Structure formats: structure tokens, C-alpha cells
Amino acid sequence: MDEAEERIDETETVLQAASKLIMRLTERQANLEAKLLDQEGRGRRDNLRFYSIKEGKEGTDMVTFMENLLKKALDFPRDEVLGIERAHRALVAKPNNNSQAKPRSIVVKFASYRTKEEILRRAWQKKEVFCDDERFFVDHDFPTEVIKRRNEYGEAKKVLKENRIKFQTPYPAKMRVFFNDGTRLYQNATEATRDLASRGFAVGLVKPTVTPDQQEIQLLSNWRAVRGRRAGSGGQQDAVGDDAQQLEDPRARLMKHLQSFRRNTDTEN
């Protein structure tokens, strides 16, 4: 029993230290991923993404096609140089000949950020732009993770549009709503839908996204060693800190009973 207690105590100490190290490394990884996402977003700042332009419309020269389309649809002078550096379809599988399949979006890289913003401003100002009598849409070229987080606001956007309430979606994935009693800035869709529901709007609540990593981190943060270092191990404390104290748990009570039994047995002998 003494040997088992010693080994259990040492195992708890090592496990607690490993848990803290894992949590620090996970936090560091999250910070690196956030920086990487920020760099990816900055690398796309000169891009625009165009949706609902039929496959094959571009022919063999996508740059020339997009230049002519934007000048015509957004009323640019014919001699205006838009400075398109690259243009291509989204790098996903090409849809089949099924007419119901959505065409791949088109990503356009501009040489000037100001030109890109001017094109976006004109498109949003006109509200509806067409390619051969077929409407297409223009938006920023966001990273995939940012698009996923922004799409979570779909339920809130629907309710706000139905009630004619103005809102904005600042980068990367926030929502600013202009209520009559003031402006609110939400950090995520869960916060937005909860507040809208508290204001009496019929909106479906968006649950917070919990990743497997977050679940495991929560499990590690809740774990605590059940007792401190043995007195025979030099009186050192384990990595639990303030929680490293002798707790009155079932195992400690069992050890007390065993020690009492041993003393009684020795006395009888």
C-alpha cells in the first residue's frame, strides 16, 4: 500500500504538470492560428469574389472578360484601366452539366486596393448588377474560416431585414446593429441572437461552437489531484499549487482505517 500510494502520488504530479504544459501549448497554438488567419485575410485585401456568373462565360481569357464585364456593369469609362492582375474560378471541382448546380465563384486580384474598393462601392450602390441579363453578386474575398463565422449570423440578418433594422458586419466576424435606443456591437452570432431574443424578436438561438480541443482543455482545467505529496517524499508539494493539500477523500479515509488496523494488530501481537 505504501508503494502504491507513492506511485499514485508521483503519477498525479506528472499528470498535473503535463496538463499545464498542454494547456500552454494549446494557447500558443491558438495564438499562432489567429495570426495566420490575420495574415491570410490581409493577403486577400486586394481581391474580390464574384458569384452566379455562369460557367464558360469567360471563354479562354478570364482577365479580359472580367475587365469588360466590370466596365459595362459598373459604368466605368471604356478607357479606364482597372489593373486586374489575376482572375480565375474558385479552386473546387467544376460542376457537371446539371443546370441546377451553382457555378464556381470567380476570384479577381487587383493591383490597387483603392480600385478594388471603388468596384465594391459601385456594385453595392447599384444593388443589382447583371451579366447578359443575369444578376451576379460581389463581395470581399474572405478566408474560409472567416466566411464560416460570418455565415452564422444568417438567422440574425434575416430577422433584422424583416424588421427593417440597419446593421453592419465588420471584419472579421462581428455584427453592429443600429437599434432605436442605441448601437450594439456583437462579437459572435450566439451573443447577437440571445440579445435579439431578449428584445422580443422571433429568432432562433445560435449555440456556441465548442471544438474537440476546447472540450479536452476544459476537462484538463477541471482535473485536480486528490491529495498532496506524501510526507515521506521530502515534504514537497505537487504541481497543483493551492489545491495540493491533504483532502479528506475516500482513499484518505481508507488509508487511515488500514493504519489503525495495523496498529491494533501490532498491539495484539
Order of alpha helices (4+ residues) and beta strands (2+ residues): alpha-beta-alpha-beta-beta-alpha-beta-beta-alpha-alpha-beta-beta-beta-alpha-alpha-alpha
